[in-house]
Amino acid sequence: MDKSMFFESISGSLFNGRLSPAQRRGIEHKLSAFDRHGIVDDRWRAYMLATSYHETAATMMPVEERGT
């Protein structure tokens, strides 16, 4: 994967051209984890990144869960 092209693409399409360093680190961490665990299917990678995007309100950083 061409990471520079990947980050350029998602910066514009998902982050309104403002991908923060923290968001980039969060995504890099996930991409590294995919590689470490042998997750090579791009469909799975996209699914997991999309889930992270939605579950973290696009921060791409861990979020503390709060229950009632």
LUMTOR-200290 format. One record per residue (C-alpha): x, y, z. Coordinates in steps of 0.001 Angstrom, whole numbers, padded with zeros to 6 digits, always signed. Last residue first. Layout:
N
XYZ/...
This chain:
68
-025286+004293+032518/-022162+003257+030702/-019195+005281+029609/-016619+003876+027222/-013279+005657+027113/-012320+006417+023539/-009150+005214+021883/-007985+007478+019038/-009184+007579+015430/-010755+010965+016260/-013491+010347+013655/-016276+010102+016275/-014348+007198+017831/-016901+004485+016977/-017477+005849+013466/-013858+006055+012354/-012935+002872+014206/-015706+000986+012390/-014549+002435+009075/-010957+001374+009818/-012104-002154+010696/-014258-002477+007567/-011541-001059+005316/-008975-003496+006710/-011400-006383+006303/-012088-005462+002669/-008369-004904+002047/-007640-008549+002934/-004122-008552+004393/-004738-009064+008090/-001564-010916+009049/-001656-009991+012732/+001431-007795+012686/+000356-006177+009389/-003127-005331+010677/-001580-004006+013894/+000685-001714+011856/-002333-000361+009955/-004146+000233+013264/-001232+002154+014754/-000860+004177+011555/-004562+005096+011797/-004177+006310+015368/-000972+008172+014520/-002731+009905+011592/-005611+010932+013825/-003163+012328+016388/-001233+014226+013686/-004504+015788+012539/-006145+014997+009199/-007569+018335+008079/-008524+018076+004399/-012200+017594+005253/-011383+014473+007308/-013097+011756+005317/-012578+012542+001624/-009660+014945+001724/-007562+013329+004426/-008651+009910+003237/-007010+010350-000166/-003819+012020+001036/-003413+009364+003721/-003750+006533+001190/-001449+008209-001340/+001227+008651+001335/+000648+005102+002537/+001207+003457-000847/+000000+000000+000000/
